[in-house]
Amino acid sequence: MRERLHRYIGTRAYQVYIYTFHGFAKRLIEDYPDAYERIVGGRPASDLEKIAIIESIIDTREIKLLRPAGNPSYYVTPLLRMLGELKKEYVTPDELVKIINQQEKQLLSIEKIHQKGAHKGKVRGEYTKQEKIISKNQELLFVYRRYEALLREQRLYDFEDMISETVSALSRDESMLRDLQEQYQYVLADEHQDVNGSQNRILELLASYHDHPNIFVVGDEKQAIYRFQGASLNNFLYFQDRFSGTKVISLTENYRSGQLILDTAHSLIEVEDEVLQKLRIPLMAMMVAESKVTRRVFSHQAVEDSWLVKQVAEKITSGVSPEEIAVIVRTNREVESLAALLRKEGIVTEASADGDILVHPITHAIESLIAAVFTDVDESALFSVLHGAYWGLSTNDIIKITAARRHDVTLLSILGDETKLLELGVSSIAAAKNICEVIAEARSREVYEAPHRVLEYLLQASGFLDHIIANSPLEGARVVRRLYDEVEALVIRDGVGTLSVIRDMFTNSRAYGLPLTAPYINTNTKAVSVMTAHKSKGQEFQVVFIPHLQDNIWGGSVKRNYFTVPISKKLVDGVVDPFDDERRLLYVAMTRAKQELNLSSAEINAEGKVLISTRLYDTLNPDTVSDCSTIEDEEKFNPVSTIAKSVPEQNIDTSLITNLFASRGFSATSLNNYLRNPWDFIYRNILRIPET
């Protein structure tokens, strides 16, 4: 924003205050600390701390519906999400009481008992449903009040509290408000379609001194894609209701996309609602003379992906600059998989997604290493860690060492016994002993060093870090750096004392679906972009591909509505219309294209599941979309070419396995393991992997 402003007004742009809403709140907290009793002296609550608080609340006799017997933690995450939404819309516990009271009045207007027919004398379903909604909301209210009390008691606050507390401060501290009104006499709010109720309230307070304030809001309702942040149509239309005489300027000229792309995208979001019709005005292409929109349906997703990769390569060969090509998808998982396919073909790719490193193989390997050192009672983790190439042990040495383990002879004792290693014929004795020494030293260091320092030693001394950097430098650096920073933050911020506790925290985060995101490292500005639709906002490309347009991803996925709380005038029943959200999201993705937009889907995925093209297709104008045949691509498809290069085989001494087989015997259990999976037999019956 400042860079754009600089192009118009030069160096004076640096004198203009430019904030995000949270950045503005942070500035006010620094300038007016006395107005923020709850924030000053406290700290933001971590996700796990908030979960622990919710768990303690629902584990009381007051909670029944929100603590189902089969899964007492079922509502923990939905509760946190709902509390966040309430705060974003500035719905305090007292305001929630008013909403519940209104719902109770509505219940009184519903006939309770069937008066005739087969169900005569029974409670009507409509009444039962509304009664349960009210009961759940009453428990939600209890949780809300108790949650706020416990946060205060522990000197913690939510991320959303920075905004809601700013609203409270501006509402009660007139001196503070007047200072700010005098300082900020002109206010411009950009991307206003994405604001929530609390953020709108801040703007209203700043502009409340005059009946006709100098406030200018800019936004596009068609691009309101952050429903999960509390944004809604009600908030977008807020200022027209709040400030009478507001002048509305509709911009109809588009300087990015061609007319066919604009018309196709517009057909996607056309509605009959009179209010929305005024906002969703057709756009006119002013810069791009020619454009095209294509649609393809492939027999299999593998064929679709293969076609996509070849098309991207052909575009680059034909002269399209890589940075002018984008692949836009719905999920982070698709970003990772398609970016990998493009890179496999030698196409420089920039992946833009919030990848969760808690499910990354490198993270799992590090957690196994931690478990082997600090929490491994039965040595199962150590058995697994021994297979890590970073130790420098050969496959035959691993077999010899693990096969020698017995109930009275531990793996660790074998690794530390040079005589035993010589007796077993281990060739890399130094490497084996190093494992024992590293584990002993790490255990020693945990007594007097901070966990992140112990982790640093463990990764370096084991050779793990060198191995990762040598084999996958960018991905290794991304994951290890983010993981280390998180461990350091947990130590400094939360006072966590051991790596074992940190490992448990990561396990809990996965259980509750709390991601630990790390940005992908991009080293080339001239790269093809692969991103999610949310990440694509504000971008533009000459050629855009939107693959995997199947209904279970775009439009058809069902998100359960855990609570019915009407917090928006436009949503009187409290239920969000997810289908309209999906249409706007696809609209944003489609309008990233300047000249060429390619839509595609498949009929079957890799698991053999039948796929259905997205229902969003039904609203597209058939006159602006060219349906292309895929027969030629299907015939040319070579599945072998899509398979990754084979991993070099490990050479195992067959005589070693034969001798172990002879000494171990072959029981009925051995046979069952072999029939299930030969490798299962090798690990369980020959190598005898430690098991609980």
Residue pairs with C-beta under 8 A, 6 or more apart in sequence:
1 18
1 190
2 13
2 14
2 16
2 18
5 13
5 16
5 18
6 13
6 14
17 184
19 27
21 163
21 195
21 199
21 202
22 159
22 162
22 163
24 166
24 202
25 162
25 163
25 165
25 166
25 202
26 162
28 35
28 36
28 166
28 169
28 176
28 180
29 36
29 39
29 40
29 162
29 166
32 169
32 173
32 176
33 40
34 40
35 169
35 173
35 176
36 165
36 169
38 152
38 157
38 161
38 165
39 157
39 161
39 162
39 165
41 155
42 155
42 156
42 157
43 155
43 156
43 157
43 493
44 156
44 157
44 158
44 159
45 53
45 151
45 154
45 156
45 157
45 158
46 493
46 494
47 509
47 512
47 514
48 505
48 508
48 509
48 514
49 154
49 156
49 494
50 80
50 158
51 76
51 77
51 80
51 508
51 512
51 514
53 147
53 150
53 151
53 154
54 76
54 79
54 80
54 143
54 147
55 73
55 76
56 150
57 63
57 142
57 143
57 146
57 147
57 150
58 66
58 67
58 72
58 75
58 76
58 79
58 143
59 67
59 72
62 139
62 142
63 139
63 142
63 143
64 139
65 132
65 135
65 136
65 139
66 75
66 79
66 136
66 139
66 140
66 143
67 74
67 75
68 74
68 75
73 512
75 562
76 512
77 512
77 513
78 562
78 563
79 140
79 143
82 140
82 562
82 563
82 565
83 143
83 144
83 147
83 158
84 158
84 160
84 230
85 230
85 567
86 92
86 96
86 144
86 565
86 567
87 158
87 160
87 161
87 163
87 164
87 198
88 160
88 163
88 196
88 197
88 198
88 199
88 229
88 230
89 196
89 197
89 198
89 230
89 567
89 568
90 164
90 167
90 197
90 198
90 201
91 99
91 197
91 565
91 567
93 141
93 144
93 145
93 148
96 137
96 140
96 141
96 144
96 565
97 141
99 137
99 565
99 566
99 567
100 134
100 137
100 138
100 141
103 130
103 133
103 134
103 137
104 134
106 130
107 127
107 130
107 131
107 134
110 124
110 126
110 127
110 130
111 124
111 127
112 123
112 124
112 127
113 121
113 122
113 123
113 124
114 120
114 121
114 122
114 123
114 124
133 564
136 563
136 564
137 563
137 564
137 565
140 563
140 565
151 157
151 158
151 161
157 165
160 198
163 198
163 199
163 202
164 198
166 202
167 198
167 201
167 202
167 205
169 176
170 176
170 177
170 180
170 202
170 205
170 206
171 205
177 205
177 206
177 208
178 209
180 206
181 206
181 208
181 209
184 206
185 214
186 214
186 215
186 216
187 203
187 206
187 207
187 213
187 214
187 215
187 216
188 215
188 216
188 217
188 218
189 195
189 203
189 215
189 216
189 217
189 218
190 218
190 219
191 218
191 219
192 217
192 218
192 219
192 236
193 219
193 220
193 221
193 223
193 224
193 231
193 236
194 219
194 224
194 225
194 226
194 229
194 231
195 203
195 231
195 235
195 236
196 229
196 230
196 231
196 232
196 235
197 230
197 235
197 567
198 230
199 235
200 235
200 238
200 239
203 215
203 217
203 239
204 238
204 242
206 215
207 213
207 214
207 215
207 243
212 243
212 245
213 243
215 239
215 243
217 239
219 236
221 233
221 236
221 276
221 279
221 280
222 269
222 279
222 280
222 584
222 587
222 588
223 537
223 584
223 587
223 588
224 231
224 232
224 233
224 236
224 584
225 533
225 534
225 537
225 581
225 584
225 585
225 588
226 534
227 576
227 581
232 568
232 570
232 571
232 576
233 275
233 276
233 568
233 570
234 568
234 569
234 570
234 571
235 568
236 279
237 275
237 570
239 246
240 246
240 248
250 281
252 281
252 282
252 283
252 284
253 283
253 284
253 286
254 262
254 283
254 284
254 285
254 286
254 287
255 286
255 287
256 287
256 288
256 540
256 591
256 594
257 265
257 285
257 288
257 291
257 591
257 593
257 594
258 285
258 288
258 289
258 290
258 291
258 292
258 594
258 595
259 284
259 285
259 288
259 291
260 291
260 292
260 293
260 624
261 285
261 291
261 293
261 590
261 591
261 593
261 594
261 597
262 282
262 283
262 284
262 285
262 591
263 282
263 621
263 624
264 293
264 590
264 597
264 620
264 621
264 624
264 625
265 587
265 590
265 591
266 280
266 282
266 283
267 619
267 620
267 621
267 624
268 583
268 586
268 587
268 590
268 616
268 619
268 620
269 280
269 583
269 584
269 587
270 280
270 619
271 277
271 280
271 580
285 291
288 594
288 595
290 595
291 593
291 594
291 595
291 596
291 597
292 595
292 596
292 597
292 626
293 597
293 598
293 599
293 624
293 625
293 626
294 596
294 597
294 598
294 599
294 625
294 626
294 627
294 628
295 599
295 600
295 617
295 625
295 626
295 627
295 628
296 304
296 307
296 598
296 599
296 600
296 601
296 627
296 628
296 630
296 633
297 600
297 601
297 602
297 603
297 613
297 630
298 304
298 307
298 600
298 601
298 602
298 603
298 630
298 633
298 634
299 602
299 603
299 604
299 630
299 634
300 602
300 603
300 604
300 605
301 548
301 602
301 604
301 605
301 606
301 611
302 606
302 637
302 639
302 642
303 602
303 630
303 633
303 634
303 637
304 547
304 548
304 600
304 601
304 602
305 338
305 341
305 547
305 642
306 633
306 637
306 638
306 641
306 642
307 600
307 630
307 633
307 637
308 327
308 338
308 341
308 545
308 547
308 600
309 341
309 342
309 345
309 347
311 545
311 598
312 325
312 327
312 342
312 347
312 528
312 545
313 345
313 347
315 325
315 543
316 322
316 325
316 347
316 528
320 542
320 543
321 526
321 542
322 347
322 348
322 526
322 527
322 528
323 525
323 526
323 527
323 528
323 529
323 541
324 541
324 542
324 543
325 528
325 529
325 541
325 542
325 543
325 544
325 545
326 528
326 529
326 530
326 531
326 536
326 539
326 541
326 543
326 544
326 545
326 592
327 338
327 342
327 528
327 529
327 530
327 531
327 544
327 545
327 546
327 547
328 531
328 532
328 533
328 536
328 544
328 545
328 546
328 589
328 592
329 335
329 338
329 530
329 531
329 532
329 533
329 546
329 547
329 548
330 532
330 533
330 548
330 553
330 554
330 585
331 532
331 553
332 353
332 354
332 355
332 356
332 532
334 532
334 547
334 548
335 351
335 352
335 353
335 355
335 530
335 531
335 532
336 351
336 353
336 355
338 530
338 547
339 349
339 351
339 530
341 642
342 349
342 528
342 530
343 349
344 644
347 528
348 524
348 526
348 527
348 528
349 527
349 528
349 529
349 530
350 520
350 522
350 524
350 527
350 528
350 529
350 530
351 520
351 522
351 530
351 531
352 520
352 529
352 530
352 531
352 532
352 535
353 520
353 530
353 531
353 532
353 535
354 515
354 517
355 517
355 518
355 520
356 515
356 516
356 517
357 363
357 478
357 479
357 482
357 483
357 516
357 517
357 518
358 506
358 509
358 510
358 515
358 516
359 510
360 479
362 468
362 472
362 475
362 476
362 479
362 480
363 479
363 483
363 506
365 388
365 464
366 455
366 459
366 464
366 480
366 483
367 503
367 506
368 381
368 384
368 385
369 385
369 388
369 458
369 459
369 462
369 464
370 455
370 458
370 499
370 500
370 502
370 503
371 381
371 503
372 379
372 381
372 382
372 384
372 385
372 439
373 439
373 442
373 443
373 458
373 499
374 442
374 443
374 446
374 498
374 499
374 500
374 503
375 381
375 500
375 503
376 382
378 690
378 691
378 692
379 405
379 410
379 411
379 412
379 690
380 689
380 690
380 691
380 692
382 411
382 412
382 439
382 690
383 402
383 411
383 689
383 690
385 391
386 393
386 398
386 401
386 402
386 411
386 435
387 398
388 462
388 464
388 467
389 467
390 462
390 463
390 464
390 466
390 467
390 468
391 431
391 434
391 435
391 462
391 463
392 428
392 431
392 434
392 463
393 401
393 428
393 431
393 432
393 435
394 427
394 428
395 650
395 651
395 652
396 427
396 652
396 653
396 656
397 426
397 427
397 428
397 431
397 432
399 652
399 653
399 656
399 657
399 660
399 687
400 424
400 425
400 426
400 656
401 411
401 414
401 415
401 421
401 424
401 426
401 432
402 411
402 687
402 688
402 689
403 660
403 686
403 687
403 688
404 414
404 420
404 424
405 411
405 414
405 688
405 690
411 690
412 436
412 439
413 420
414 420
414 421
414 424
415 421
415 432
415 433
415 435
415 436
416 433
416 436
416 437
416 440
418 429
418 433
421 429
421 432
421 433
422 429
426 432
434 461
435 462
438 458
438 461
438 462
441 457
441 461
442 454
442 457
442 458
442 461
445 453
445 454
445 457
446 454
446 498
446 499
449 457
450 491
451 487
451 490
451 491
451 496
451 497
451 498
451 499
451 502
452 484
452 487
452 488
452 491
454 499
455 484
455 487
455 499
456 484
458 464
459 465
459 480
460 466
465 476
465 480
468 476
468 480
469 476
469 477
474 521
474 523
475 521
477 521
478 518
478 519
478 520
478 521
479 518
481 518
482 516
482 517
482 518
483 516
486 516
487 499
487 502
490 496
490 502
490 505
491 497
496 502
496 505
506 516
509 515
509 516
529 539
529 541
531 539
533 585
533 586
533 588
533 589
534 585
536 588
536 589
536 592
537 588
539 592
540 592
540 593
540 594
541 592
541 593
541 594
542 593
542 594
542 595
542 596
543 593
543 595
543 596
543 598
544 589
544 590
544 592
544 593
544 596
544 597
544 598
545 598
545 600
546 586
546 589
546 590
546 597
546 598
546 599
546 600
547 600
547 601
548 600
548 601
548 602
549 599
549 600
549 601
549 613
549 614
549 616
549 617
550 556
550 601
550 602
550 611
550 612
550 613
550 614
551 611
551 612
551 613
551 614
551 615
552 611
552 612
553 614
554 582
554 586
554 614
554 616
555 579
555 582
555 583
555 614
555 615
555 616
556 612
556 614
556 615
559 578
561 575
561 576
563 574
564 573
564 574
564 575
565 574
566 572
566 573
566 574
567 574
568 574
571 577
579 615
582 616
583 616
583 619
586 614
586 616
590 597
599 625
601 611
601 613
601 614
602 611
603 610
603 611
604 610
604 611
605 611
657 682
657 686
660 686
660 687
661 686
664 670
664 685
664 686
664 688
667 685
669 685
670 681
670 685
673 680
673 681
673 684
673 685
674 680
674 681
674 685
683 689
684 691
